[in-house]
Amino acid sequence: MKIDKKKEVETKIHKKQDSKIHRKRDIKIDNKVMSTRTKNNARAMRKVVESKITDNIEGGENIEETFEVTGMAIKPIKSIVNEGNRIRKKAKVSKLQKEVVGSRLRKRAVNKGKQLAKKSGRKVVKKTSKKMAKDTSRKVARESAKIATKAGTAVAGSVAGPEGTLIGMAAGEVAGMKIDNTFYKAEQRSRMMKFFMDKLKPNEEQNDSLFKLVGSMVRNKTTFMIKRAVSLLAPLITPILIIVIAATGIVFAVIAVLYNSPFALFLPALESGDTIQSVTTQYVSEFNQEVQTLIDEHKDADKGRKVYVDYEGMNSEPSNYYDIMSVYMVKYGYENTATKMNETNKQNLKAVFDDMCKYTTENVTEKKGKKKTKYLEVRITLKTYTEMAIEYQFDENRTATLNQLMSAYITNNPSGGSQISGLQGSLTPQEISNITDKISNPTQKAVASFVLSKVGYPYSQPLRNSGKAFDCSSLAYYAWKSAGVDILFGGGTTAAAEAEGLKYKTVKEENLQPGDLIFYSYTTNGRYKNISHIGIYVGNGKMVEAVDEAHGVCLGNYHNGGLVMICRPGK
């Protein structure tokens, strides 16, 4: 096994009904004077702290924008509070009219609050959704819109009187917690993935850095904390809170969080010595050496050989190197510096490795003509990250993190190598028609139409029968099933099983026709003719195949490297 590292909630708000806040009537505070003093003090203090942080912390220029979030966070609430003060000034009427006017004011305040909150919600979602990964943004933006409107309306209710204030504060606090669980976590994870993707590029193409990452995460963290503070405390003291937070080491807190998460896998090592990569490489090397020794010695056999049990794919030397590290980090990397290779972490990594890499030996005799050859087969099983997520019973959050860690690696390390070319990951209806219009046989046309309509679908072995994703053999199976032909054999729809069931319906390469199934072997997997991949020919030198997780289902040029046989099910 060759290792190539380079390549390779529902939230409920319980409102207290009929509550009243009793104020001391003989205490008066001049809000205007307090506001002016607080603002002047805050400006002076903030300038001093900004200067100290940006001048004295390495990489400070990358977190300077942290202090710019104040205005963004306070602006929507400030508008609502100002509106409340304006309405209250109009409420200086006689005691006999207070009860009637109070009711009217509450209605006006709530309606105005809804308008302001709705406008604010749209702005917040529009700005923040652009910063997030494509898949995450769709879900979080919808949730953020609902939360922003709800929180804004609740705070607006405070201008109507004491009861409105209590409800507004409670609603604001719970809404802030909801944002923390959705928007904040998703944005932080998205930013870490951006850093990870950059680290997978060649050194000369990298433009991200640890300090840029920390700067972004500090800004996100500070924005979140400001929003929570605004929902609980008077807006006048918020600038002071920002200064205190920044001055008490938020940068170091963010770094600590990063190194105590699965994403620490792609951060610089905290100390010299062993790293997760070097230790994993050592375990893989020892495993390969054991296997190779058994093959070389082939005790009680004429020859020895490796068999990658039930492997499907286009790699000649399958590897789960990155799967091992990613699974380990998700299993042990939460609230633990799992990248620090002390004895405990080495043992944990070894336990994951042993669960994912196993082998057995078996004596097999093959006969060719009159000659018999006895083989010692070392049967290797390499488990994938998707299999381990099920075996380790990862919850939804850990599974999502694992998928993100692996997706970046998969994108930058596609399989197939030089075998595949001219790949297209999407087709217009007109492009599909241009291909199918040339096919006269109705069965062949139905098969070609089906596979062409699936171009752009993701590759997945676990979801191969869901209709939402395909692997190479499920794509062939459902394509021919749509044309009324069942190619299932022996209860299986693997590429090898399909080939074995069609072994009497082979055709020569020069006689290829649309709908023909092309079977390949790239390594020894112990299945029929060691077949590990299949594609579907659609005519004019083109074929459709579910390549791998990096590419999904694609239209590309016909290729015959590793070709074993070509079959025509309708023959």
Secondary structure, DSSP 8 states (H G I E B T S, - for coil): ----TTT---------TT------TT----HHHHHHHHHHHHHHHHHHHHHHHHHHSTTGGGTGGGGGHHHHHHHHHHHHHHHHHHHHHTT---HHHHHHHHHHHHHHHHHHHHHHHHHHHHHHHHHHHTTS-HHHHHHHHHHHHHHHHHHHHHHHGGGG-HHHHHHHHHHHHHHHHHHIIIIIHHHHHHHHHHHHHHHTS-GGG----HHHHHHHHHHHHHHHHHHHHHHHS-GGGHHHHHHHHHHTTHHHHHHHHHHTSGGGGGS--SSSS--HHHHHHHHHHHHHHHHHHHHHH-TTSSEEEEEETT--SS-SS---HHHHHHHHHHHH-TTS-TTS--HHHHHHHHHHHHHHEEEEEEEEEEEETTEEEEEEEEEEEE--HHHHHHHTT--HHHHHHHHHHHHHHHHHS-SSGGG--S-BS---HHHHHHHHTT---HHHHHHHHHHHHTTT--B-STTTTSSS-B-HHHHHHHHHHHTT----BTTB-SHHHHHHHTTTSB--GGG--TT-EEEE--S--SSGGG--EEEEEEETTEEEEE--TTT-EEEEE---TTEEEEE-TT-
